[in-house]
Amino acid sequence: MKINRVLFDSDVLIDFLSNRIPYAEHIEKILLKCGDNLFQGFITPVIISNIYYIMRKNEKHEKVIDKLKLLIEIIDVINIDKEVIIKSFNSKFSDFEDALQNYSAELNQIDIIVTRNFKDYKNSNLVILTPLELISYL
């Protein structure tokens, strides 16, 4: 399988930014490959918002913002537009946020969504991998 474009779900990035062991190590390996231009990494604005909201519970605003700034130096942000929202409204996803991620990824030619919550994407047409599964492909 050729890996060109990867969308990172909130959970794996929070693992990395919060240094959750052992998960942070896995994402760090993947982000290093992304930083080496082995493939392109992406997130959506919703993912940024989720990360901020969750991490802000335990860290100061400035610290969270600094981490997010570093993150978007490595990975790019794709849009969520009206088409993505309408597809998400009409989807079989039980979680609206996951539907937004999925359809944004589909419309932006993403190859893989990386998440530890792969069951949330059971209705996806994309390849869904855990961080460890992606590491094994790389």
PyMOL commands that set and color helices and strands:
alter all, ss='L'
color gray80, all
select helices_A, chain A and resi 10-17+23-35+45-56+61-74+82-89+96-107+118-121+131-137
alter helices_A, ss='H'
color red, helices_A
select strands_A, chain A and resi 5-8+40-43+76-77+112-114+127-129
alter strands_A, ss='S'
color yellow, strands_A
deselect
rebuild
show_as cartoon
